[in-house]
Amino acid sequence: MAPTNKRARTYDPARTRAAVLAQFGNVRQAVATLTPEQLELPTRLGEWTVRDLAAHIGMSLGAVIRLVDEPAPVKQEATPADWPGAIGADAPVIADYARELAEKNPDLVAYLGDREQRFTAVLEEHPGTRLLNTNAGALTLDDYVVTRTVELVVHTDDLNAAVPGLGIPCDRQALAAATRLLADSLATKAPGGSTEVRIPPYAVVQCVEGPRHTRGTPPNVVETDPLTWVRLATGRLSWQDALDAAKVAASGERADLGPLLPLLS
């Protein structure tokens, strides 16, 4: 796979790593407060319980730990923006593995703590340029860590939705990176310059084929907040429901993003 984004966004590795560890720590601390009854609550992810979801969040760092133990690819093949569109085919396997992990690790707090420690060790032992063979193609370690912000932000929201009053905070830098990655993924999926998607304060991208505006307000504009965008991009919220709830503003004949969403499911 060749890189699909010729002007790939760059991310500050130190800030991204800090954001991933901060958000993972938020989740780990929240999971420690859950009762056995809360761990068995259903989630909006099909048959997954809260316990399964928490185990899967451990996988967000566990994937990095696993990939650095595999042979490094010869050359980089992808950018972070390619990752969302590449993981859908693996969803059934991921779901089965999450349930398997939940069964094997009844002490979820200890399991998450171990993932956190081993992930931190990986970051200390390997350069950010080290290539990993991901499901999107060969990515650098630094780039793959950016994708972890999406996993953590999305599943933090899933946990908060499943457990009333849990209220896990979202690290601002993690939300910023996840928002930008998913915005870039939309531009990769629907390249063009006829529609401007604004997600203040973190991202603005142009996408969708058609006439490109050169000055003033573009004829097709979509605007929403970061968390709504993450929910739209990952299938937690439908385009029509977001419009009906006034969570997104869309103007212009090419401003309907419904056919392009979700980017990740």
C-alpha positions, 0 to 999 in steps of 0.5 A, a space after each residue: 500500500 502506498 501512502 495515500 496522503 501526500 501532505 500527511 499531518 505530523 504529530 509531536 511524538 512526546 505530546 502524543 505519548 503523554 496523551 496516550 498514557 494520560 488517557 489510559 491512566 484515566 481509564 485504569 483509575 475508573 475501572 478500579 472503581 467499578 463494582 462486579 455488577 457494573 462490570 457486567 453491564 451491557 455496552 453499545 458494542 453488541 454483546 460486549 459487557 463493560 468487562 469486555 470493553 475494559 479488556 479491549 482497552 488494554 488491547 489498545 496498548 497491547 497491540 503496540 507491545 505485540 507488534 514490536 516483537 514482530 519483524 520490522 517491515 522494510 519500508 513505510 507504507 501508510 500514514 495514520 489517516 489510512 488506519 481507520 479504513 483498514 480495521 473494519 475487516 478485523 472486527 470479528 477477531 478483535 471482538 473474540 479476543 476481547 472476550 478471551 482477554 476478559 476471561 483470562 484476566 479477572 483482575 482487570 486493574 492488574 491487567 491494565 497496569 501491566 499493559 501500561 508498564 510494558 507499553 512505557 517500556 516499549 517507548 523507552 526501548 524503541 525509536 519512534 522510527 521503528 516500523 510496525 506491520 499494522 493492519 493499515 500497512 507499515 507504520 512507524 511506532 510514532 505514527 501508530 501511537 497516534 492511532 491509539 488516541 482514537 482507540 482510547 477516546 472512543 472507548 472512554 466514551 463507550 465506557 461513560 455511556 455504559 456506566 451512568 455517572 462514571 464520568 471518565 475525563 478525556 485528555 485534551 491532547 488525546 481528543 485533539 489527536 483523535 479528532 485530527 486523525 479522523 478528519 484526515 481520514 475523511 479527506 483521504 477517503 473522499 479527496 477533493 476541495 469542494 467541502 470544508 469540514 470544521 471541527 473547532 478548535 482542533 481541525 479543518 479539512 477539505 474533502 469531496 470532489 467538486 469545484 474548489 473555492 479559492 476565497 471567502 466562505 466555501 459553498 459547502 461547509 460542515 461544522 461540529 464539535 470534537 466529540 460529536 465528530 469522533 462519534 460520527 466517524 466511528 459509527 456511534 452516532 448517525 449523520 441524520 441523528 446528529 442533524 436532527 439533534 443540531 449536533 452538526 451544521 451542514 450547508 451546501 449541496 455537497 455537505 452531506 457526509 452521511 454516505 461517507 460515514 462511519 470511517 471506522 466501525 
